[in-house]
Structures are given as C-alpha cells and as structure tokens.
Amino acid sequence: MNLPPTRLVMFPSRQIGRREFVLLMAGAFVAWPRGLQAQQPDKVYKIGLLTAGSDAAVRSLQGILRDGLRELGWIEGKNLIFEARYAEDDLDRLPGLAAELVSLDVDSIVTVGTLVPIAAKRATSTIPIVMAFSGDPVGSGLVASLAHPGGNVTGLSSMTPDLGGKRLELVKDLLPEAHRVAVLWNAANPYSALVFKETERAARTLEIELQSLEVQAPADFDGALDAATRQHTDALITVEDPLTIDHRTKIAEFAIDKRLPTIAGFKMFADAGGLISYGPNPGEFMKESVGYVAKILKGAKPSDLPVEQPTRFELVINLKTATALGLTIPSTLLGLADEVIE
C-alpha cells in the first residue's frame, strides 16, 4: 500500500489560543492530499427484493445478487444489506410490502414477476426499480419504451407472448391427433393474458380447441385442474407466473396421475416432473439483473438503461415423465432438446 508522504505542521513556540488552534488545524486539513480528504466510511447500500411468490424465489434472487455484487466490491454485511419481502401468492399484500421497502429508504428495489414492479412503481417514483424478469413492461405502463424507459423502472422483460403459439406447436409435434388443449394461466397477470391470447391465435391456425383454466389464488388450482379432466383434455400448457411456479409440483403430480402431457415455460417445471418446458432461463435473467443494480449503485439512472429481452430459449424434455405417461418422444423433438432429463 502506497501512503502519502508525511506532512508536519509546525506550531510556533509561543502559547496559542483556542481560536488560533482551530484555524491552524483547518489549514492543515486543506494542505492534506485531496484523495484522503474525500475518504469517508463506506456507504452501506440497501437493496429491496420483492416477489408475489414464495420466499424460495426471493432467496434465489438474493443469492444471485449477493454473489454477483460481491465480485464488484459490494459485500453483504459490510457495505450491502438485503431487505427481502414476498407476498406468498397473496396479491393484496403487494402494495403494503412495496411501501415497507420504500419506508426503509432502500437504494433500489429488485422485483420478480409482472405485477410486482407495478406495485413498486405505485409506491415510489424516485427509488430505482429493477425488473429481474417481467412481462409486458410497456403495455403495463412500467416503461415508456424498451429502448428509453423514461422513469424509475428498467431491467429485463420476458415479453415473448408468441412462445404460447410455439408451445402449442410442440403439442402437435408430440400428439399429432390432439384436438383439445387446456391452458392454465393466472388471470390476474396481464402478461399471462397476453400469452393466452397469442395461444388462441395459434390454436385457430392449428385447428385446436382451447380450454381456459384460470387461476388467481392457490385455492383455485383444484377446481381448474379437475375441469381439465372433465373436459377430456389431450394436453395441458401452463403459463409461467409466480403463482403457477409455486404450484409446479402440484401441477406435475396431477398431470402424471391423469396421464396428461404438460408443457410449460421454465425448466423448473420440467425439473418438478412436467413433461416439456420451452422458454427463457429465469436464472440467466436474474444474473443479468446484477449489472443493472451495479450501474444504479454507481449513479446510473434507470431511464437511461434500456430494457433487455431474452435472446435464447431452451427446450427441456423429461423422459422419466414420458415413461410414466406411456409416451414415446419423437426423435426429431429429442434432437432439438437442450437438455433431456432421464
């Protein structure tokens, strides 16, 4: 470590008064190297984390942010604190949780999902909000445009509603004779509504009848899934959302029990026992959010940081589930898979 050369302040031998002493010390401070004058104890930054889902989602995000920011000099417990809040699928709690984070004077709020940044933006127009992944930020009024957000919100958008149509095409590749497909989606989520509409357009082209299974709370799942059974559905598509993600194991177990092929958006559905997943990797999204947070902590404005969208999508097939369903996955489909779970 290179230290500055020692500078001595020589006082006259005569006695000096208090006022003279203060003036002399002030002069000594001015004479000290400018770099050391500016040194002050490190600021401790507070990062708020908010999700509509369970603590598992917010803890996963916290771990990714903690590891990524540590490499850039922000260390939890030293100059970084996380304040995590999660609504446990009770959307009515979101406004209060967002207000809590604002009252803590956090330096940034990182959100998961589509409805969460909406609640955060209603709670503050000044604290920077980073979307770890969110659907339709423009349509939801979160940003003016992807290239020029124009407010206090930026981050990553999973706005790829046309994936609903591609997942329906996967159903036809897997089950050429399928004529009725159910779509399980959160009707309270505007992004899920867009995906469902896109799936409807694709269904008309593919001559498939869609069955809408709408859920808005955990208590809705039993009735929605039972409806799929009563209507003799050939396959089930699940739209990714904090609510459906939290209940992915329940959905997968139901589908296996009823021998119902399922296709969902994120790999975590296939990991939980779903047959196929096709969509962006949310873990990669969360890692990308580290860069946004770092830039904001360094003084960047959200309005100057363009919103990014996914450029890579992964196809995951669970062969163990295929065996349980008595299905043979076409070799052409297997050849396209990024990962096969056996």
C-alpha atoms as a printed R data frame, in Angstrom:
    type eleno elety resid chain resno       x       y       z
1   ATOM     1    CA   MET     A     1   0.000   0.000   0.000
2   ATOM     2    CA   ASN     A     2   1.443   3.398  -1.026
3   ATOM     3    CA   LEU     A     3   0.973   6.014   1.658
4   ATOM     4    CA   PRO     A     4   1.312   9.773   1.021
5   ATOM     5    CA   PRO     A     5   4.493  11.443   2.326
6   ATOM     6    CA   THR     A     6   4.252  12.651   5.917
7   ATOM     7    CA   ARG     A     7   3.472  16.326   6.288
8   ATOM     8    CA   LEU     A     8   4.327  18.025   9.584
9   ATOM     9    CA   VAL     A     9   2.507  21.091  10.830
10  ATOM    10    CA   MET     A    10   4.958  23.243  12.799
11  ATOM    11    CA   PHE     A    11   3.462  25.423  15.547
12  ATOM    12    CA   PRO     A    12   5.216  28.483  16.991
13  ATOM    13    CA   SER     A    13   6.796  28.012  20.416
14  ATOM    14    CA   ARG     A    14   4.570  30.631  21.958
15  ATOM    15    CA   GLN     A    15   1.233  29.736  23.547
16  ATOM    16    CA   ILE     A    16  -1.724  29.953  21.167
17  ATOM    17    CA   GLY     A    17  -5.367  30.486  21.887
18  ATOM    18    CA   ARG     A    18  -8.272  28.157  21.058
19  ATOM    19    CA   ARG     A    19  -9.315  30.237  18.033
20  ATOM    20    CA   GLU     A    20  -5.789  30.189  16.593
21  ATOM    21    CA   PHE     A    21  -5.535  26.431  17.127
22  ATOM    22    CA   VAL     A    22  -8.738  25.788  15.227
23  ATOM    23    CA   LEU     A    23  -7.577  27.985  12.329
24  ATOM    24    CA   LEU     A    24  -4.234  26.196  12.177
25  ATOM    25    CA   MET     A    25  -5.885  22.765  12.106
26  ATOM    26    CA   ALA     A    26  -8.222  23.901   9.344
27  ATOM    27    CA   GLY     A    27  -5.211  24.996   7.325
28  ATOM    28    CA   ALA     A    28  -3.555  21.638   7.912
29  ATOM    29    CA   PHE     A    29  -6.664  19.864   6.608
30  ATOM    30    CA   VAL     A    30  -6.624  21.957   3.439
31  ATOM    31    CA   ALA     A    31  -2.965  21.058   2.933
32  ATOM    32    CA   TRP     A    32  -3.661  17.293   3.193
33  ATOM    33    CA   PRO     A    33  -3.852  15.312  -0.065
34  ATOM    34    CA   ARG     A    34  -7.259  15.728  -1.764
35  ATOM    35    CA   GLY     A    35  -7.749  11.964  -2.136
36  ATOM    36    CA   LEU     A    36  -7.588  11.382   1.588
37  ATOM    37    CA   GLN     A    37  -9.825  14.332   2.383
38  ATOM    38    CA   ALA     A    38 -12.614  12.632   0.384
39  ATOM    39    CA   GLN     A    39 -12.273   9.331   2.198
40  ATOM    40    CA   GLN     A    40 -15.229   8.544   4.423
41  ATOM    41    CA   PRO     A    41 -16.617   5.299   5.796
42  ATOM    42    CA   ASP     A    42 -18.135   3.168   3.015
43  ATOM    43    CA   LYS     A    43 -21.807   3.761   2.437
44  ATOM    44    CA   VAL     A    44 -23.965   0.774   3.280
45  ATOM    45    CA   TYR     A    45 -26.355   0.174   0.380
46  ATOM    46    CA   LYS     A    46 -29.795  -1.343   0.898
47  ATOM    47    CA   ILE     A    47 -31.322  -3.496  -1.826
48  ATOM    48    CA   GLY     A    48 -35.002  -4.330  -1.538
49  ATOM    49    CA   LEU     A    49 -36.205  -7.638  -3.015
50  ATOM    50    CA   LEU     A    50 -39.881  -8.173  -3.797
51  ATOM    51    CA   THR     A    51 -41.869 -11.028  -5.304
52  ATOM    52    CA   ALA     A    52 -45.507 -12.069  -5.410
53  ATOM    53    CA   GLY     A    53 -44.484 -15.677  -4.847
54  ATOM    54    CA   SER     A    54 -42.779 -17.586  -2.067
55  ATOM    55    CA   ASP     A    55 -39.603 -16.937  -0.131
56  ATOM    56    CA   ALA     A    56 -37.839 -19.539  -2.304
57  ATOM    57    CA   ALA     A    57 -37.947 -17.223  -5.330
58  ATOM    58    CA   VAL     A    58 -36.707 -14.178  -3.444
59  ATOM    59    CA   ARG     A    59 -33.948 -16.149  -1.690
60  ATOM    60    CA   SER     A    60 -32.746 -17.488  -5.031
61  ATOM    61    CA   LEU     A    61 -32.611 -13.940  -6.369
62  ATOM    62    CA   GLN     A    62 -30.810 -12.749  -3.248
63  ATOM    63    CA   GLY     A    63 -28.144 -15.436  -3.639
64  ATOM    64    CA   ILE     A    64 -27.512 -14.494  -7.276
65  ATOM    65    CA   LEU     A    65 -27.318 -10.787  -6.478
66  ATOM    66    CA   ARG     A    66 -25.101 -11.392  -3.442
67  ATOM    67    CA   ASP     A    67 -22.586 -13.452  -5.436
68  ATOM    68    CA   GLY     A    68 -22.592 -11.124  -8.431
69  ATOM    69    CA   LEU     A    69 -22.272  -7.906  -6.464
70  ATOM    70    CA   ARG     A    70 -19.526  -9.363  -4.273
71  ATOM    71    CA   GLU     A    71 -17.326  -9.683  -7.350
72  ATOM    72    CA   LEU     A    72 -17.885  -5.958  -7.973
73  ATOM    73    CA   GLY     A    73 -16.986  -4.862  -4.452
74  ATOM    74    CA   TRP     A    74 -20.343  -4.847  -2.658
75  ATOM    75    CA   ILE     A    75 -20.207  -7.335   0.189
76  ATOM    76    CA   GLU     A    76 -23.267  -8.352   2.209
77  ATOM    77    CA   GLY     A    77 -22.842  -7.441   5.853
78  ATOM    78    CA   LYS     A    78 -20.123  -4.908   5.069
79  ATOM    79    CA   ASN     A    79 -21.415  -2.336   2.589
80  ATOM    80    CA   LEU     A    80 -24.546  -4.135   1.390
81  ATOM    81    CA   ILE     A    81 -27.828  -5.129   3.054
82  ATOM    82    CA   PHE     A    82 -30.750  -7.008   1.529
83  ATOM    83    CA   GLU     A    83 -34.342  -6.444   2.601
84  ATOM    84    CA   ALA     A    84 -36.490  -9.306   1.252
85  ATOM    85    CA   ARG     A    85 -40.292  -9.259   1.067
86  ATOM    86    CA   TYR     A    86 -42.608 -11.839  -0.516
87  ATOM    87    CA   ALA     A    87 -46.387 -11.970  -0.803
88  ATOM    88    CA   GLU     A    88 -46.775 -15.776  -0.737
89  ATOM    89    CA   ASP     A    89 -49.217 -15.584  -3.687
90  ATOM    90    CA   ASP     A    90 -51.487 -13.116  -1.908
91  ATOM    91    CA   LEU     A    91 -51.535 -10.219  -4.363
92  ATOM    92    CA   ASP     A    92 -53.372  -7.967  -1.906
93  ATOM    93    CA   ARG     A    93 -50.185  -7.852   0.181
94  ATOM    94    CA   LEU     A    94 -48.017  -6.402  -2.590
95  ATOM    95    CA   PRO     A    95 -48.837  -2.687  -2.050
96  ATOM    96    CA   GLY     A    96 -48.061  -2.912   1.657
97  ATOM    97    CA   LEU     A    97 -44.801  -4.812   1.091
98  ATOM    98    CA   ALA     A    98 -43.694  -2.296  -1.530
99  ATOM    99    CA   ALA     A    99 -44.491   0.564   0.848
100 ATOM   100    CA   GLU     A   100 -42.425  -1.185   3.536
101 ATOM   101    CA   LEU     A   101 -39.366  -1.229   1.315
102 ATOM   102    CA   VAL     A   102 -39.849   2.427   0.409
103 ATOM   103    CA   SER     A   103 -40.075   3.350   4.101
104 ATOM   104    CA   LEU     A   104 -36.727   1.612   4.665
105 ATOM   105    CA   ASP     A   105 -35.158   4.057   2.198
106 ATOM   106    CA   VAL     A   106 -33.641   1.308   0.054
107 ATOM   107    CA   ASP     A   107 -31.309   2.313  -2.770
108 ATOM   108    CA   SER     A   108 -33.031   0.058  -5.289
109 ATOM   109    CA   ILE     A   109 -35.903  -2.437  -5.437
110 ATOM   110    CA   VAL     A   110 -35.397  -5.623  -7.464
111 ATOM   111    CA   THR     A   111 -38.638  -7.343  -8.463
112 ATOM   112    CA   VAL     A   112 -39.714 -10.740  -9.770
113 ATOM   113    CA   GLY     A   113 -42.797 -11.059 -11.969
114 ATOM   114    CA   THR     A   114 -45.074  -8.596 -13.745
115 ATOM   115    CA   LEU     A   115 -47.451  -7.391 -11.053
116 ATOM   116    CA   VAL     A   116 -44.642  -6.730  -8.574
117 ATOM   117    CA   PRO     A   117 -42.907  -3.806 -10.330
118 ATOM   118    CA   ILE     A   118 -46.347  -2.282 -10.885
119 ATOM   119    CA   ALA     A   119 -46.914  -2.287  -7.107
120 ATOM   120    CA   ALA     A   120 -43.408  -0.959  -6.505
121 ATOM   121    CA   LYS     A   121 -43.818   1.874  -9.008
122 ATOM   122    CA   ARG     A   122 -47.086   2.904  -7.387
123 ATOM   123    CA   ALA     A   123 -45.226   3.103  -4.077
124 ATOM   124    CA   THR     A   124 -42.347   5.246  -5.360
125 ATOM   125    CA   SER     A   125 -41.479   7.348  -8.378
126 ATOM   126    CA   THR     A   126 -37.917   8.044  -7.252
127 ATOM   127    CA   ILE     A   127 -36.315   4.824  -5.971
128 ATOM   128    CA   PRO     A   128 -34.844   2.847  -8.915
129 ATOM   129    CA   ILE     A   129 -36.739  -0.376  -9.670
130 ATOM   130    CA   VAL     A   130 -35.006  -3.255 -11.457
131 ATOM   131    CA   MET     A   131 -37.147  -5.966 -13.052
132 ATOM   132    CA   ALA     A   132 -35.308  -9.293 -12.686
133 ATOM   133    CA   PHE     A   133 -37.807 -10.581 -15.230
134 ATOM   134    CA   SER     A   134 -41.177  -9.150 -16.081
135 ATOM   135    CA   GLY     A   135 -43.725  -9.491 -18.845
136 ATOM   136    CA   ASP     A   136 -45.023  -6.622 -20.999
137 ATOM   137    CA   PRO     A   137 -43.443  -3.630 -19.188
138 ATOM   138    CA   VAL     A   138 -44.601  -1.274 -21.956
139 ATOM   139    CA   GLY     A   139 -48.221  -2.449 -22.007
140 ATOM   140    CA   SER     A   140 -48.306  -2.377 -18.213
141 ATOM   141    CA   GLY     A   141 -47.175   1.239 -18.175
142 ATOM   142    CA   LEU     A   142 -43.933   0.466 -16.347
143 ATOM   143    CA   VAL     A   143 -41.720   1.980 -19.053
144 ATOM   144    CA   ALA     A   144 -42.313   4.333 -21.968
145 ATOM   145    CA   SER     A   145 -40.400   2.035 -24.307
146 ATOM   146    CA   LEU     A   146 -37.835  -0.747 -24.064
147 ATOM   147    CA   ALA     A   147 -35.078   1.432 -25.532
148 ATOM   148    CA   HIS     A   148 -35.935   4.501 -23.453
149 ATOM   149    CA   PRO     A   149 -37.681   3.505 -20.184
150 ATOM   150    CA   GLY     A   150 -38.125   7.138 -19.206
151 ATOM   151    CA   GLY     A   151 -38.858   6.667 -15.496
152 ATOM   152    CA   ASN     A   152 -37.563   4.849 -12.433
153 ATOM   153    CA   VAL     A   153 -38.052   1.319 -13.818
154 ATOM   154    CA   THR     A   154 -35.738  -0.766 -16.009
155 ATOM   155    CA   GLY     A   155 -34.364  -4.304 -16.158
156 ATOM   156    CA   LEU     A   156 -35.278  -7.447 -18.037
157 ATOM   157    CA   SER     A   157 -38.506  -8.354 -19.768
158 ATOM   158    CA   SER     A   158 -39.652 -11.883 -20.559
159 ATOM   159    CA   MET     A   159 -42.091 -10.362 -23.044
160 ATOM   160    CA   THR     A   160 -42.289 -13.220 -25.542
161 ATOM   161    CA   PRO     A   161 -46.024 -13.985 -25.790
162 ATOM   162    CA   ASP     A   162 -45.546 -15.727 -29.144
163 ATOM   163    CA   LEU     A   163 -43.989 -18.574 -27.156
164 ATOM   164    CA   GLY     A   164 -47.589 -19.559 -26.355
165 ATOM   165    CA   GLY     A   165 -48.058 -20.458 -30.011
166 ATOM   166    CA   LYS     A   166 -44.743 -22.302 -30.186
167 ATOM   167    CA   ARG     A   167 -45.679 -24.420 -27.188
168 ATOM   168    CA   LEU     A   168 -48.927 -25.324 -28.916
169 ATOM   169    CA   GLU     A   169 -46.890 -26.400 -31.938
170 ATOM   170    CA   LEU     A   170 -44.868 -28.644 -29.622
171 ATOM   171    CA   VAL     A   171 -48.135 -30.283 -28.553
172 ATOM   172    CA   LYS     A   172 -48.903 -31.074 -32.214
173 ATOM   173    CA   ASP     A   173 -45.378 -32.429 -32.726
174 ATOM   174    CA   LEU     A   174 -45.840 -34.676 -29.722
175 ATOM   175    CA   LEU     A   175 -49.518 -35.556 -30.258
176 ATOM   176    CA   PRO     A   176 -50.494 -35.054 -33.933
177 ATOM   177    CA   GLU     A   177 -54.093 -36.141 -33.201
178 ATOM   178    CA   ALA     A   178 -54.583 -33.707 -30.300
179 ATOM   179    CA   HIS     A   179 -57.668 -31.540 -30.771
180 ATOM   180    CA   ARG     A   180 -58.299 -30.135 -27.286
181 ATOM   181    CA   VAL     A   181 -55.643 -28.427 -25.160
182 ATOM   182    CA   ALA     A   182 -56.091 -26.728 -21.788
183 ATOM   183    CA   VAL     A   183 -54.143 -23.599 -20.824
184 ATOM   184    CA   LEU     A   184 -53.555 -22.941 -17.128
185 ATOM   185    CA   TRP     A   185 -52.876 -19.246 -16.515
186 ATOM   186    CA   ASN     A   186 -53.106 -16.526 -13.889
187 ATOM   187    CA   ALA     A   187 -55.982 -14.287 -14.949
188 ATOM   188    CA   ALA     A   188 -54.733 -11.519 -12.623
189 ATOM   189    CA   ASN     A   189 -51.465 -11.229 -14.540
190 ATOM   190    CA   PRO     A   190 -51.582  -9.051 -17.705
191 ATOM   191    CA   TYR     A   191 -48.598 -10.905 -19.168
192 ATOM   192    CA   SER     A   192 -50.339 -14.272 -18.775
193 ATOM   193    CA   ALA     A   193 -53.391 -12.803 -20.502
194 ATOM   194    CA   LEU     A   194 -51.243 -11.788 -23.483
195 ATOM   195    CA   VAL     A   195 -49.716 -15.256 -23.711
196 ATOM   196    CA   PHE     A   196 -53.179 -16.830 -23.616
197 ATOM   197    CA   LYS     A   197 -54.402 -14.560 -26.439
198 ATOM   198    CA   GLU     A   198 -51.394 -15.488 -28.560
199 ATOM   199    CA   THR     A   199 -52.069 -19.156 -27.864
200 ATOM   200    CA   GLU     A   200 -55.659 -18.633 -29.011
201 ATOM   201    CA   ARG     A   201 -54.428 -17.223 -32.332
202 ATOM   202    CA   ALA     A   202 -52.158 -20.210 -32.867
203 ATOM   203    CA   ALA     A   203 -54.974 -22.600 -31.909
204 ATOM   204    CA   ARG     A   204 -57.160 -21.266 -34.732
205 ATOM   205    CA   THR     A   205 -54.379 -21.892 -37.236
206 ATOM   206    CA   LEU     A   206 -53.657 -25.368 -35.884
207 ATOM   207    CA   GLU     A   207 -57.372 -26.167 -35.557
208 ATOM   208    CA   ILE     A   208 -57.090 -26.932 -31.874
209 ATOM   209    CA   GLU     A   209 -59.828 -26.186 -29.347
210 ATOM   210    CA   LEU     A   210 -58.523 -24.356 -26.294
211 ATOM   211    CA   GLN     A   211 -59.845 -24.730 -22.781
212 ATOM   212    CA   SER     A   212 -59.090 -21.813 -20.474
213 ATOM   213    CA   LEU     A   213 -58.176 -22.765 -16.906
214 ATOM   214    CA   GLU     A   214 -57.975 -19.509 -14.970
215 ATOM   215    CA   VAL     A   215 -56.423 -19.246 -11.508
216 ATOM   216    CA   GLN     A   216 -55.798 -16.205  -9.332
217 ATOM   217    CA   ALA     A   217 -55.049 -17.780  -5.953
218 ATOM   218    CA   PRO     A   218 -53.769 -21.102  -4.566
219 ATOM   219    CA   ALA     A   219 -57.316 -22.201  -3.763
220 ATOM   220    CA   ASP     A   220 -58.224 -22.100  -7.475
221 ATOM   221    CA   PHE     A   221 -55.952 -24.922  -8.616
222 ATOM   222    CA   ASP     A   222 -58.023 -27.943  -7.606
223 ATOM   223    CA   GLY     A   223 -61.102 -26.727  -9.443
224 ATOM   224    CA   ALA     A   224 -59.148 -25.679 -12.534
225 ATOM   225    CA   LEU     A   225 -57.288 -28.969 -12.831
226 ATOM   226    CA   ASP     A   226 -60.435 -31.018 -12.236
227 ATOM   227    CA   ALA     A   227 -62.071 -29.105 -15.103
228 ATOM   228    CA   ALA     A   228 -59.293 -30.291 -17.423
229 ATOM   229    CA   THR     A   229 -60.124 -33.873 -16.519
230 ATOM   230    CA   ARG     A   230 -63.868 -33.437 -17.027
231 ATOM   231    CA   GLN     A   231 -63.366 -31.948 -20.470
232 ATOM   232    CA   HIS     A   232 -61.109 -34.818 -21.609
233 ATOM   233    CA   THR     A   233 -58.187 -32.550 -22.427
234 ATOM   234    CA   ASP     A   234 -55.415 -34.034 -24.595
235 ATOM   235    CA   ALA     A   235 -52.628 -31.872 -23.151
236 ATOM   236    CA   LEU     A   236 -52.006 -29.065 -20.672
237 ATOM   237    CA   ILE     A   237 -49.993 -25.883 -21.219
238 ATOM   238    CA   THR     A   238 -49.015 -23.873 -18.136
239 ATOM   239    CA   VAL     A   239 -48.147 -20.176 -18.489
240 ATOM   240    CA   GLU     A   240 -45.201 -19.160 -16.317
241 ATOM   241    CA   ASP     A   241 -46.059 -16.833 -13.438
242 ATOM   242    CA   PRO     A   242 -45.075 -16.668  -9.729
243 ATOM   243    CA   LEU     A   243 -48.361 -18.352  -8.811
244 ATOM   244    CA   THR     A   244 -48.035 -21.287 -11.225
245 ATOM   245    CA   ILE     A   245 -44.314 -21.581 -10.487
246 ATOM   246    CA   ASP     A   246 -45.025 -22.004  -6.774
247 ATOM   247    CA   HIS     A   247 -47.514 -24.782  -7.618
248 ATOM   248    CA   ARG     A   248 -45.469 -26.518 -10.327
249 ATOM   249    CA   THR     A   249 -45.068 -29.734  -8.321
250 ATOM   250    CA   LYS     A   250 -48.822 -29.957  -7.742
251 ATOM   251    CA   ILE     A   251 -49.440 -29.440 -11.468
252 ATOM   252    CA   ALA     A   252 -46.866 -32.069 -12.444
253 ATOM   253    CA   GLU     A   253 -48.203 -34.653  -9.989
254 ATOM   254    CA   PHE     A   254 -51.756 -34.084 -11.199
255 ATOM   255    CA   ALA     A   255 -50.681 -34.454 -14.827
256 ATOM   256    CA   ILE     A   256 -48.831 -37.702 -14.207
257 ATOM   257    CA   ASP     A   257 -51.733 -39.105 -12.203
258 ATOM   258    CA   LYS     A   258 -54.178 -38.244 -15.011
259 ATOM   259    CA   ARG     A   259 -51.675 -39.234 -17.745
260 ATOM   260    CA   LEU     A   260 -51.854 -35.736 -19.160
261 ATOM   261    CA   PRO     A   261 -48.849 -34.411 -21.145
262 ATOM   262    CA   THR     A   262 -47.806 -30.937 -19.946
263 ATOM   263    CA   ILE     A   263 -45.768 -28.154 -21.491
264 ATOM   264    CA   ALA     A   264 -44.652 -25.105 -19.516
265 ATOM   265    CA   GLY     A   265 -42.408 -22.084 -19.836
266 ATOM   266    CA   PHE     A   266 -39.459 -22.591 -17.497
267 ATOM   267    CA   LYS     A   267 -37.088 -25.505 -16.908
268 ATOM   268    CA   MET     A   268 -38.110 -25.629 -13.259
269 ATOM   269    CA   PHE     A   269 -41.449 -27.102 -14.418
270 ATOM   270    CA   ALA     A   270 -39.662 -29.982 -16.161
271 ATOM   271    CA   ASP     A   271 -37.412 -30.414 -13.115
272 ATOM   272    CA   ALA     A   272 -40.559 -30.746 -10.995
273 ATOM   273    CA   GLY     A   273 -41.928 -33.537 -13.197
274 ATOM   274    CA   GLY     A   274 -43.527 -31.699 -16.096
275 ATOM   275    CA   LEU     A   275 -43.066 -33.342 -19.490
276 ATOM   276    CA   ILE     A   276 -41.654 -30.444 -21.545
277 ATOM   277    CA   SER     A   277 -40.578 -26.859 -20.937
278 ATOM   278    CA   TYR     A   278 -39.741 -24.261 -23.534
279 ATOM   279    CA   GLY     A   279 -38.753 -20.687 -22.776
280 ATOM   280    CA   PRO     A   280 -36.022 -18.414 -21.418
281 ATOM   281    CA   ASN     A   281 -33.941 -19.359 -18.413
282 ATOM   282    CA   PRO     A   282 -35.037 -17.246 -15.400
283 ATOM   283    CA   GLY     A   283 -31.721 -17.915 -13.672
284 ATOM   284    CA   GLU     A   284 -29.894 -16.192 -16.518
285 ATOM   285    CA   PHE     A   285 -32.319 -13.285 -16.238
286 ATOM   286    CA   MET     A   286 -31.551 -12.889 -12.555
287 ATOM   287    CA   LYS     A   287 -27.808 -12.924 -13.247
288 ATOM   288    CA   GLU     A   288 -28.252 -10.163 -15.812
289 ATOM   289    CA   SER     A   289 -30.059  -8.069 -13.203
290 ATOM   290    CA   VAL     A   290 -26.772  -7.823 -11.257
291 ATOM   291    CA   GLY     A   291 -25.413  -5.491 -13.924
292 ATOM   292    CA   TYR     A   292 -28.427  -3.206 -13.654
293 ATOM   293    CA   VAL     A   293 -28.156  -2.988  -9.871
294 ATOM   294    CA   ALA     A   294 -24.410  -2.311 -10.052
295 ATOM   295    CA   LYS     A   295 -24.871   0.530 -12.549
296 ATOM   296    CA   ILE     A   296 -27.598   2.081 -10.430
297 ATOM   297    CA   LEU     A   297 -25.483   1.899  -7.262
298 ATOM   298    CA   LYS     A   298 -22.764   3.720  -9.204
299 ATOM   299    CA   GLY     A   299 -25.200   6.502 -10.061
300 ATOM   300    CA   ALA     A   300 -26.815   5.478 -13.355
301 ATOM   301    CA   LYS     A   301 -30.447   6.450 -13.888
302 ATOM   302    CA   PRO     A   302 -32.996   3.724 -14.771
303 ATOM   303    CA   SER     A   303 -34.370   5.981 -17.501
304 ATOM   304    CA   ASP     A   304 -31.012   5.713 -19.309
305 ATOM   305    CA   LEU     A   305 -30.754   1.901 -19.116
306 ATOM   306    CA   PRO     A   306 -32.632   0.093 -21.928
307 ATOM   307    CA   VAL     A   307 -34.813  -2.888 -21.014
308 ATOM   308    CA   GLU     A   308 -33.389  -6.178 -22.288
309 ATOM   309    CA   GLN     A   309 -35.319  -9.170 -23.663
310 ATOM   310    CA   PRO     A   310 -34.327 -12.838 -23.917
311 ATOM   311    CA   THR     A   311 -32.433 -13.951 -26.992
312 ATOM   312    CA   ARG     A   312 -32.075 -17.610 -26.100
313 ATOM   313    CA   PHE     A   313 -34.760 -20.183 -25.315
314 ATOM   314    CA   GLU     A   314 -34.227 -23.697 -24.030
315 ATOM   315    CA   LEU     A   315 -36.174 -26.870 -24.720
316 ATOM   316    CA   VAL     A   316 -36.109 -29.401 -21.876
317 ATOM   317    CA   ILE     A   317 -37.724 -32.850 -22.053
318 ATOM   318    CA   ASN     A   318 -38.323 -35.097 -19.046
319 ATOM   319    CA   LEU     A   319 -38.019 -38.681 -20.330
320 ATOM   320    CA   LYS     A   320 -38.821 -40.083 -16.891
321 ATOM   321    CA   THR     A   321 -42.209 -38.358 -17.058
322 ATOM   322    CA   ALA     A   322 -42.698 -39.526 -20.655
323 ATOM   323    CA   THR     A   323 -42.258 -43.114 -19.479
324 ATOM   324    CA   ALA     A   324 -44.751 -42.587 -16.656
325 ATOM   325    CA   LEU     A   325 -47.252 -41.236 -19.196
326 ATOM   326    CA   GLY     A   326 -46.604 -44.108 -21.626
327 ATOM   327    CA   LEU     A   327 -45.415 -41.676 -24.313
328 ATOM   328    CA   THR     A   328 -42.651 -42.023 -26.863
329 ATOM   329    CA   ILE     A   329 -40.967 -38.721 -27.632
330 ATOM   330    CA   PRO     A   330 -40.298 -38.336 -31.394
331 ATOM   331    CA   SER     A   331 -36.594 -38.476 -32.236
332 ATOM   332    CA   THR     A   332 -36.896 -35.170 -34.096
333 ATOM   333    CA   LEU     A   333 -38.065 -33.494 -30.895
334 ATOM   334    CA   LEU     A   334 -35.345 -35.114 -28.820
335 ATOM   335    CA   GLY     A   335 -32.787 -33.881 -31.309
336 ATOM   336    CA   LEU     A   336 -33.889 -30.300 -30.696
337 ATOM   337    CA   ALA     A   337 -33.721 -30.571 -26.895
338 ATOM   338    CA   ASP     A   338 -31.160 -28.517 -24.988
339 ATOM   339    CA   GLU     A   339 -31.495 -30.918 -22.078
340 ATOM   340    CA   VAL     A   340 -33.058 -34.345 -21.548
341 ATOM   341    CA   ILE     A   341 -33.931 -35.406 -18.007
342 ATOM   342    CA   GLU     A   342 -33.649 -39.189 -17.580
